[in-house]
């Protein structure tokens, strides 16, 4: 045991508990017969009797005060009455224990501050009632006379204002002041007029009384609350500066908090915290646990539903519902564990701190801490819960579904099949796994060529449009932005029609080169058309990014390069490209991941065709990407489980590639 105790500011204090001081010094003695313990037992018994009598006095005093004052003033006066009585008992006993010192100083602060707060509130309420009575008995004739007088003076002030404005306008027309100075001075005159009118308005009896009543309302509410809060802050400072002495800590309340969140906080007399964790307790025992056991489920069995997946269930039972409700049960279990752990940890930390000498936070401190430090967490809770059920729940469902056997023959009820779906994909076998590697290969080629060409063309156009020798840059920039301005849906459908068997692009190619140019019936031509179309669509975005960066590059860099004898190619590769890539690398990497999952262009242009059953079977076309293949598997053919496996497979791959891309980009390394 330490010879000293420490407050929350880590300041050391000598022990007042002489028994604990002897224990710290290594002096062995019987606790019950120790002189300090005997004396404190007597004092604590006196305290108990005194507080019991005080509670009875408070009850009597409260009834009397409530008959004389309103509830708020009565409450303040009762608090002052209690502080005065407590100070009578604790004064002179401060050296016996730190608890007595705290109570003595706390009551002294209240005795010092509460009278002025009560006086302010009482006088404000009294004056307010008098003014309200006066307002109801005002002479109508006097009121009307004052209003007429106000209107007359108001008109005079407006005439003066108009005259001053005319003078300023004449000065401006003669060139004596600028337009900006004219506007500024007119604005100042308007503010002065407004202030003068507000002052004049107070001469009207009713307006003057109403204005004073508003001031009194502020004093009796906001000002009183502010002063009371300052008093509470000063009392809270006492809790931080005056330590507490305890011999040992009882770990049982903290451990019980694991089962009953809030129990440890209640034991530590942190009642506000206990109330918050009690809400968590209600959630655990009336929502989380019952739902996990199957009560309140739509048709599932809670956590058990993840195991059974409606096996041998009723006709209307569906495995997917059992799976989703099982996942929700897991989420609720995690919530339960989190709430229980936080309650346990908080109770334990407070007890350990008490052993050191630090007092638990008061209710006032807890509320203030929540307002300041806890506000971001409170605001984020709703977003976090929404994120869990909108994002995490579907992701977990997809992952678990990839280990199940949901296919056209097992839509209502299916079972766990382990890694069978992944095995089909990796070995390229089965009706769904057969074309996987062919589609993956084309997806990678498509991503690399379509994105790289779009970046190259967009950057090239940006260089061209920013060249000093180019005239009519606005026209060129407008043309280059057209693919981005026009909705992609319209552009894709337009080129799809133009590339059909009777489309104008097909006819033009046949006219120029002869032969049969059935673009949509040829895998190679369709792929070339898709890459070209995406180059056209994607170049505008890159053009816009690059233009912004190019316009921000200082001309001093190029001038210095010219002095050093650099060629145009060297300036491009050593200055322009590195600077553009540094600014846009993360966004350009995003273009690769976007095109990897570019569903719309594939589906709208040719529906993933042309179809080649000898290579791709009946589930996919020769230009299908993995994303469109997943769509056909899950929505059109109802192979949901293997579609989920492909989704997990490509998600892991995309995250890994994106991470490597960002990690190795200069913008990521230096953008701290």
Buried (B, 14 or more C-beta within 10 A) or exposed (E): EEEBBBBBEEEEBEBBBBBBBBBBEEEEEEEEEBEBBEEBEEBEEEBEEBEEEBEEEBEEBBEEBBEEBEEBBBBBBBBBBBBEBBBEBBBEBBEBBBBBBBBBBBBBBBBEBBEEBBEBBBEBBEBBEEBEEEBEEEEEEEBEEBBEEBEEBBEEBEEBBEEBBEEBEEBBEEEEBEEEEBEEBBEEBEEBBEEBBEEBBBEBBBBBBBBBBEBBBEBBEEBBEEBBEEBBEBBBBBBBBBBBBBEEBEEEBBBBBBEBBBBBBBBBEBBBBBEBBBEBBEBBBEBBBBBBBBEEBEBBBBBBBBEBBBEEBEEEBBBBBBBBBBBBBBBBBEBBEEBBEBBBBBBBBBBEBBBBBBBBBBBBBBBBEBEEEEEEEEEEEEEEEEEBEEEEBEEBBBBBBBBBBBBEEBEBBBEBBEEBBBBBBBEEEBBBBBBBEBBBEBBBEBBBBBBBBBBEBBBBBBBEBBEEEEEEBEEBBEEBBEBBEEEBEEBBEEBBEBBBEEBEBBEEBEEEEEEEBBBBBBBEBBBEBBBBBBBBBBBBBBBBBBBEBBEEBEEEBBEEBEEEEBEEEEBEEBBBEEBBBBBBBBEBBBBBBEBBBBBEBBBBBBBBBBBBEEEBBEBBBBBBBBBBBBBBBBEEBBBBBBBBBBBBBBBEBBEEBBEEBBEEBEBBEEEE
